[in-house]
Amino acid sequence: MNRPERILVESHGPKAIDPPRGVFGRFWRDLMTSGGRTDESCPDFLRITLLNLVQSTGVLIWGLFLLLLLSGVLEPRPGRLIIDAAGLVIALSVIIGLRRGISVPVAAHVTHAFLFLGLLGLSFTRAQNPLTMTLPLIYPALAFLLLDDIRRGLAGTLLMTAGLNILLSSGFGPNLRDSDMLLDGALTITVVMMFQAAVMALYVHHRKQSTSLLRAVSVQLNELASHDPLTGLYNRRTFFEVLERELARRDEDKRLLAFLLFDVDHFKAYNDTYGHPKGDELLKRLAGIASSVFSRGEDVVFRLGGEEFGVVFHTETPEQAADMADRLLAGVEAMGEPAPSGPHAYVTVSAGLNLMAKGHDTTANQVYSRADQALYRAKQDGRARWCHASP
Ligand SMILES: Nc1nc2c(ncn2[C@@H]2O[C@H](COP(=O)(O)OP(=O)(O)OP(=O)(O)O)[C@@H](O)[C@H]2O)c(=O)[nH]1
C-alpha cells in the first residue's frame, strides 16, 4: 500500500477546569497555574505545580524566619540574614519567572540546587536535631519529580545517602555517643533512601510502559481515523489533508501534480447480481490493482467513499499521466471479473483526470470537483473510459 510521507491526525484541547471558589481558592489556583499560564492539559503542568508548591513553601518559611530575625526572636546574625534573604529572593524569582514563562528545566534546576544545598546545610548545622535528620529523606522524591529524570534522581539519592552517612560516622547526628544508635541511624537512612530509589525506578518503569501503550493506542487511533477499514487505503479525510499539502508545495516541484478520480461502472447492478459480500471483495481487488499501478513512493491511493477511489500522483508530462490512467483502466478490465450488465464483458471503471495546472485549482475541493465533472462526462460518454478535466 502506498503511504504519504507524513499524516498526522491530532486532537487536543484543554480540559474544562472547575472555576476555583473564594478568594483563597482563586489565589491558590493562580499561584499553582503560574497566573493562568498552565492548566491540566499542559504537558509540564505537574512539574510547574510542584515547583510553585516548593517555592511558595520556601517563601513562607524564609518569610517567617525573616520576621523572627527582624523582630529579634532569633539572633539576627549577618550570615543568617544573608541566607534568608537569598532564599526569599530565589523562591520569589522562580515563582515570578514561571508566571513570565521562563523555561521549566531552568526553574527546576535552580529549585533543585537550592533544595540540595539547603538540606545538606541543615544536616550539617542542625545535625543534633532528629527532625532535621529526617528532612533529607524527602529529598530523593523531590529531586526526582523536579528534575523529571531518574538518573539525576538516583545520583542525588546516592550523594545524599553518602553525605549523611559520612556526617553520622564523623561525629554529627543524634545520640552521638551511642555507637549502636549511630549505626542504626546510618542504616535507616540508607535503607529508606534505597527504598525510595527503588520505588522511583519502578514508577519510571511503569510510566515508560504506559507511555509506550499510549503511543501504540494513538498509532492505532491514527490508523483508524486515516484509513478505510475495508480496503486498507487512506480515506477521504486523509485525501483532503494530503492534497492540501501537495498543493501547498506544488510550486517547489517541477513535475506535474495529478489527481485521478475513478468509480466502478454499474456497481449497484454488480451488488444486486452477485451479492454485497462479492461487491466488497471486488472493491478490495480494485484497491490492490490501483495500488500496484500507482506504486511509486509518492503516489497515494484513496478510497473516497462507496465505489469511488482517487489517486494523487506526480508525472513529468501530461502524456505520462494519461498513460497511467490507461494502465489503470486496462488493469481493471484485465482482472476479467464478469460484468453484471452493460456492453462490456468484464467489470470496468470510469475516471476523471485532473492535471493541476499551476495557478489553477488552489484548493483540494476545486481539484476534486473538476475531476468529478470529468468523471461524470466519462460516465455520460459510455463508461469504461477516462476524460480530462476541462481547464
Ligand atoms: N458491496 C459494497 N457496495 C457498496 C459499498 N459502498 C457503496 N456500495 C454500493 O455501490 C453502489 C453504487 O451505485 P451507483 O452510485 O448507482 O453507481 P453504479 O451502479 O456503479 O453506476 P455508475 O457509477 O453510474 O456506473 C450502491 O448500490 C451502493 O450500495 C461497499 O462498501 N460495499
The ligand as a Gaussian input file, in Angstrom:
#p B3LYP/6-31G(d) Opt

LIG

0 1
 N      -20.533000      -4.072000      -1.705000
 C      -20.461000      -2.774000      -1.421000
 N      -21.259000      -1.900000      -2.067000
 C      -21.163000      -0.598000      -1.812000
 C      -20.271000      -0.109000      -0.841000
 N      -20.393000       1.238000      -0.785000
 C      -21.349000       1.582000      -1.707000
 N      -21.803000       0.462000      -2.339000
 C      -22.836000       0.353000      -3.372000
 O      -22.347000       0.940000      -4.560000
 C      -23.489000       1.219000      -5.382000
 C      -23.238000       2.481000      -6.133000
 O      -24.298000       2.641000      -7.023000
 P      -24.412000       3.847000      -8.001000
 O      -23.969000       5.108000      -7.317000
 O      -25.781000       3.831000      -8.575000
 O      -23.337000       3.593000      -9.082000
 P      -23.230000       2.444000     -10.192000
 O      -24.273000       1.412000     -10.050000
 O      -21.821000       1.968000     -10.157000
 O      -23.484000       3.245000     -11.507000
 P      -22.452000       4.067000     -12.341000
 O      -21.412000       4.614000     -11.406000
 O      -23.257000       5.154000     -12.996000
 O      -21.862000       3.140000     -13.346000
 C      -24.686000       1.289000      -4.445000
 O      -25.530000       0.196000      -4.720000
 C      -24.070000       1.127000      -3.046000
 O      -24.909000       0.374000      -2.184000
 C      -19.471000      -1.058000      -0.139000
 O      -18.664000      -0.716000       0.731000
 N      -19.584000      -2.356000      -0.443000

